[in-house]
């Protein structure tokens, strides 16, 4: 039983590492005290990927990790006060709560 638990734990940690690659969700390049939970422009999740395809994948991986079972009903592009481009995804959690999740996409926006 301990061996199965150990294997499961290692697998879970590996998946969390893979999903969080190239994403900053708890630090900021501007203020290390900001929690990057995606709840606003100021708390937007920063995507570090530098291409459109890997950046979009990183956004959806972050959503799957933090809101398993979510559904997406809308997406918008916005420019924040800091002149950075943001993806704003409107989701419905598996519990039925509607949320807007903000992603700072300035590292990949417009780059192919």
Residue, then its C-alpha position, 0 to 999 in steps of 0.5 A: x500500500x505504501x508503494x502504491x501511495x508513493x507512486x501516486x504521490x510522485x505522479x501527482x507532483x510530476x503532473x503539477x510540475x508539467x502543468x505549471x511549466x511556464x506559468x507564474x501563478x504566485x509571484x509577479x515581476x512587479x510585486x512579489x507579494x501579489x497572489x496571482x490567482x487570475x481574479x483581476x488585471x492586477x492578479x492576472x496569471x502571467x504566461x511565460x511562453x513565447x509563442x501563441x500555441x504554447x501560450x494558449x496551451x499554458x492557459x488551459x493547463x492552468x485552468x484544468x489544474x485550478x478549476x478541474x471540471x470547469x466549462x468555458x463559455x466566453x473569451x475576450x482580449x483586453x489591454x490593461x492600464x499597464x498596456x499589457x494584453x490580457x486574455x479574459x476567460x469566462x468560466x463556470x466551475x464544476x460547482x456552477x460558479x461563474x468566474x472571469x480568469x485573467x491571463x497576462x499574455x504579453x510574452x506571447x501575444x502576436x508572436x507565432 
